[in-house]
Amino acid sequence: MSETKAPDSSRRSERSRRAIYDAALALVGEAGYAKTTIEGIAARAGVGKQTIYRWWPSKAAVLLEAFLDLAERASEGESEIPDTGDLEADLKLVLRATVDELNSPAYDGPARALAAESVVNPELAAQFVEKLLEPQLQLYVKRLRAAQDTGGVRVGIELRTALELFTGPLTHRWLLHTLPLTHDYADAIVEYALYGLAPRS
């Protein structure tokens, strides 16, 4: 008589969690944050509403965790800004990757929906900054500090402000659709930020 294996609840839970992530991101990208509901996420993911409430206290918590997971997968395990000793090359590499991410339909819709909701939802905005944005920005601080230690960045520069010279323009162009986001634009941002606009002697 063959032995019957019990269902693997951890694998089933992981499949359900992934389905919920995918459903939440798809719905918020299609309909916006306000029209996305727990019921809608559950129906699209093929799970019961109670399953979602067992793991998350609110719609915002589901969407934020799903987006954090999306960002982590997009980074492909890269948790640091490269330090090859060439600050310009390292920053261009990272900003080009950021351009690719911002141009990705899988990222763009959910990111815009969450950004819009964050304007009117301070709690969601605070969690978004704490759990996603600030950890990413601190990677810039770390890389700029390393450059400062080797003489590549002027002593006395406030690094948390300096990093926004790189990230701010990308976000502005992406958010407002002023002009296309391209690798050439990313390269120009790095060059202007590092070397300024004044004529070189």
N, C-alpha and C positions, 0 to 999 in steps of 0.2 A: 504494500500500500504506500503510495507516494506521500511524502510530507507536504502539507499545505502551508505555504508561507503567509504570515500575517501581512496585511498591507503596510507599506512604509509610510507612516503618517508624516514624517519630516519631509519626504520627497513630495507628498501630496500638498503639504503646507507651502512648500517653496513654489510649486507650480501655481497654486492659488495666489500667492503673494505676487508672483511675476505677472499673472493675468490681471490682477488688480492694478498694479503699476501701469501696465500697458493701457488698460481701459481708462484710467484716470488721466493719463497724459493725452490720449487721443481725444477724449471728450472735452477737456479744457482747451485743447488746441482748436477744436471744431466749433464749440459753442460758447467758449469763454468761461471764466470762473463762476460768475453768478448763476449761470444756467446748468452748471455741472452739479449733480446731486449724488449722495451716497447710493440712492436707489438706482440711478442711472449707471454708476460705476459697477455696482453689483450685477445688474442685468447684463452689461456688456462683458464683464469678466466671467459670467456664468457661475457666480457664487451667491450664497445667501447674504442678505444685508447684515445679518447678525455676525457673519464671519468678519466683515469689515470692522464693525463696532467692537469686536473682540480684540482686534489688533490696534485700532486707532480711535482716538476720542472724537475726531471731527473730520470734515472734508478737507480742511486746511492741512491737517496732519498727514492725511493720505497723499495729497498732492505734493506737499513739500518733500516727503520721503521719496515719492516716486521721482521727483525732479532731482533730488540728491543722488539717487541711484543712476539716473540718466547721465548726470554730469560725471559720476565716477566711471561709468562704462565708457564715456566719450574720451576720458583721459587715458584709457587703456593702461591703468596701473601706474602712470607717471605721476609721482607725488611731489616732485621738486622741479624747479626751473633749472635747466642744465647749467653747469658751471665749467665751461671749457677754457676759461681764462679770457675769452673774448666776449665782453658784455654786449656789444652791439649785435653780434651774431646770435648770441643766446636769446636776447630779447626779440629779435626778428623771428626766430624760430617759434617762440611761444606766441607772439602776436599773430603770426600766420595761422597757427593752429586754432587760435581763438576766432579768427575770421572764418575759418572752415566750419567751426562749431556754430557760430552765429548764423551762417548761411544755410545750415542744415535744417530742412523742414521738420525733422523729428524734434529739434531743439527750439526752433523759432516760435512755433505756435504756443506751446506751453510756457515758454519764457515770457512772451509778450502778455499772455493772460495773467501770469503771476505778477509781473511788473505792474500791470494796470491795477490789479487788486491791491497791491501793496501801497498804492497811493492813498487808498481810502480805508485800508485795514492795517492799522499800526502794529497789531499783534503779529500778523503774518509777515509784515515787513521786517520786524525785529528778528523773528525766527529765521527768515531768509538771509538776512545779513549775518546773523550769528553762526548759522550752520553751514552756509555755503560761501557767501561772498568774502567774509573776513578771513576765513582760513586760506582762501585762494590769494587774497591780497597780501597776506603775510608771507607768502612764498616770494612775492616781489621784494618785500622788505628784506628778507633773508638774502636774496641774490644781490640786491643793491648794497647791503651792508658788507657782503664779501668783496664787492668791487671797491667799496670805500676803504676797506682794510688793505687793499693792494694798490691804492692810489688811483683807481679808475673813476671814482666819484669823489667830489670835493667834500672835505671834512666840514661838518656843520650843517649839511643838507638835512632837512627833515624828511626822512625816507617815506613815511606814510603819506605825505603830501606829494613827494616826487613821483611815486608810483602812479598817481592819478594822471600824470602827463602821458602815460602810456595807455592806461585802461579807459580813461575818460573819453577821449576822442572816438574810440571804437564804439563805446556804448552810445554816445550821442548820435553817431551816424546810423547805427543799427536801429535805435529806438525811433528816430524821426524820419528815417528813409531819405535823408538829405541827398546822398550820393551812394553809389555802389560800394560795398565793402570788398576790397581786393587785397591781394598780397602786396602789391605795390604801395597801396595806402598804408598798410601795416609797416612796411619798411620805412616810409617817409616819416611816420610818427616817431619811430625810434630815432631816426637821424635828427629830426627837429628837436626832440626832447633832449638828446644827448649833447648836441652841438649848438643849439640855439639858432636864432634867426639873424643875428648880426653878421656883417661881412667878416670873412676870415682873413687874417693878415697873412 
